[in-house]
Amino acid sequence: MPTAPPQKSPWPSYEADTADGRRQRSERSRKRIIESMFELMREGDIRPSAADVAKRAGVGLRTVFRHFEDMETIFEEMTEDLKKIVMPMLFAPYEASDWRGRLMESVDRKAQIYELLFPMQVALLARRFGSEFLMRQYDYEVSLVRSTLQSILPEAVVADKTLFAAIEVNHTFATWRRLRQDQSLSVEAATETIKRIMSALIADVDVE
């Protein structure tokens, strides 16, 4: 299955502190384990084994399980780390003064976020029915997409259930993945496709 293009690690670089070498080495190992799982998923392995993660991280298998109870725990911590990176991107002030402009800005933000989170999102879609945590995470993300749209769209648009549903479904990662993977569009082309859909959906909306 095609995967998202390679990207730079989303985690900030780690600076060692010689004042507390043992603790810093432990934190580096923990961070590297999380990054390694993300890298393997980005390369198309949505269920990397502990042995694969340990090998990529350059640590022993015992080290992996000294830091994490199980593979699901690594995924949970990876998710929490990525939230800290993504939330400021998602909730940054909009530049546009009107709702139509903010809607298009929202498409750009989702494109940036979905590209950053591509491997984790693919795993979320594929694995959520077998994991209570992933199902909760999926429900949370559906709710987050909905609430962010509700915050920028006029009440009349939100109240139009079919219109709002059409706008919402084109803001989801599932749509983004279809465009990027199944149709092999570039980031720019996929973004433009969604913007064209949005423009068509709101063309006849007579609300300012």
N, C-alpha and C positions, 0 to 999 in steps of 0.2 A: 504494500500500500504506500502511495506517495506520502512524504512527510513534509513538514514546513521547512523552509530554507534555514540553514545553520545561522544562529545568531549569537552575539556576545552574551555571556552569562549575565542574568539580571541582578545577581548579587554583587554588592560593592566589594572591592578588593579588601583583603584582610591584612591588617598591619600588625606584625608581631611586636610584642612588648617584652623586652628582655627582663623587665622587673619581675615578671611572674611567668617564667618560661613554661612550667608544667601545665598551668591552667590555660595558657595561650595555645600550647600544642594540642590540648584536649579540645579547645574550641575550634581550632583549625581542622582537626579531624572530623568533628561533628558537622561543621560547615561543608567540608569536602564531601562527606557522605551524602548530604542533601543535594549538593550540586551534581554529584555523580548520578544520582537517581534521575534528576531532571535531564541531564545530558543523554542518558540511555533512552529515556522516554522520547526526547526530541528526535533521536535517531530512529524511532519507530518501535521500540520495545516497550509496550504499555504495561507489561508486567515483569520488570526486571527482577531477577533473583537476588537474594542477599549476597551470594557469591559474586555475581556480576557487579553489583554495586561496590563491594569490597575491593575487587580487582581494579575497577576504574578509579576508585578513591585512593588506591595505594595503601590500603590498611588491611589488617587481618579480619577474618570473619568474626572473631570474638570481639574485636573493637566495635564492629557495627552493632552487635547486640549488647555491648556494654553501654552504648549511648542510646539505643532505641530498643523498645520492648519487642517490636515486630516490624514488618515492612509497612503495615498500615500507619504505624506511628511516624515513620519517615515521611510518608505522604502527607499526613496531617501537619507536621511541622513545616514541610515545604510549602504547603498551602498558606499557613499563617505568615511565613516569611514573605511570600509573594503578595499577600494582601497589604502588607506594610508598604510595598512598592507601588501597588496598583491604585490604592484608595486615593492618594493625593492626585493622581492622574485623572481619576474618574470625577472627583469633586472639585477640581480647580474651577475658578470663576470663568464663566463664558464671556467671550469678547462680543458676540452679537447681542444687539439690544432687542431683537424680535424673536418670537418663538420659532419661526422658520429657519432663521440663521442658527439658532441654538440647536435645532434638530440636526442640521448638517454638521455642526461642530461635534455633536454627539456621535455621529457616524465616524468621523475622523478619530475620535477618542477610542471608540470600540475597536476600530481597525488596529490601532497601536497596541491596545491591551490584549486583544485576541492573538495578535502575532507573538507578543511576549509570552503569553500563557499557552501557546498552541499545544505543546505535548501534554501538559497537565489537563487541558480541556478535552483532548481526544481520549485520554484515559478516563476522565470523568464520565464521558458519554458511554464508553464501552464497558466500564466496570461498576457503574453506580448501583445496578440492581443486586449486586452481590456484597454490597458494603453499606452499612448503616451510616457511617460517616460520609461516604460519597453521596448517598441519597440526600442527606441533610445539606451537604454542600451544593448539590444541584438545585435543591429547592431554594436555598439562600440566593443563589445567583439568578434564578428566575425572578425572584422577588426583587432583587436589586435592580435588574434591568427594568422591570415594571415601574418601580418607584422612581427611578431617575427620569424615565420618560414622563411620568405623571407630574414631576416637578417642573418640566419645561414646556409641556403642551397645554393649550387652553382647555378649560373645563369642558367645552363643547366637543372637542376632539376626544378627550378621555371618555366622555359619556357615550360617544358613538362606538359601541362595542366592536363592530366589525372593522371599522376604520382603525381603531386603536390596536386591535388584534393583528391587523395587517402590518402596522408600523412596528409593533413589538416583535413579531416573528422575524422581521428583517433586521432586528438589532441583536439577535441571538448568535451564539457561537455556532450553532448547527447550520445556520445559513452561511456564515463566514467560511466554515469548513467546506461546505458544498462548492462554493465559488473558488476557494483556494486549491482544494485537493481534487474534487471531482471534475471541475471545469478548468483546472490548471491556470487560473487567472493570476496575474501579478497582484501585489498589494494595491498598487495604484488602480488597476482595472477593476478589482473586486470592490474597492471603495467607491469608485465612480458608478459601478453597477448599482450598489445599494442607494447611492444618492439619486440616481435616476428613478429608482423605484419609489423612494420617498417623495421626490418632486411630483411624480405622477399621482401618488396617493393623496397629496394635500393640494393639488392644483385647483380643485373646485371648492376648497374650504374657504368660506367667507367669514373668517374670524381674524381679527387683528390682536 
